Amino acid sequence: MVRKRKTPQRKCIVTNETKDKDDLIRIVRNKEGEVFVDPTGKLSGRGAYLMKDISVIEKSQKNKTLNRHLKTNVDDDIYDELKRLVAEDEAK
């Protein structure tokens, strides 16, 4: 009998909903304090997950949720990149 593999679950830091890892976007802060969007989900560093939804990203930007979770200032460029990734994903 073939066993089905579990899909990893992660929690969105804005909505606190647990979703499949593939349904979320990972943002990473490395040891040097640089913040990146991690589409692969494999970069090393402290990570935070957001749902692939423009309203969730805007809410995170307004409430500075990523700043608190990653313990650093997140530039607006990161939020712009997140919005661009979500828009590209919705276009598919």
PyMOL commands that set and color helices and strands:
alter all, ss='L'
color gray80, all
select helices_A, chain A and resi 21-23+54-63+65-70+76-91
alter helices_A, ss='H'
color red, helices_A
select strands_A, chain A and resi 9-11+18-20+24-29+35-38+46-51
alter strands_A, ss='S'
color yellow, strands_A
deselect
rebuild
show_as cartoon
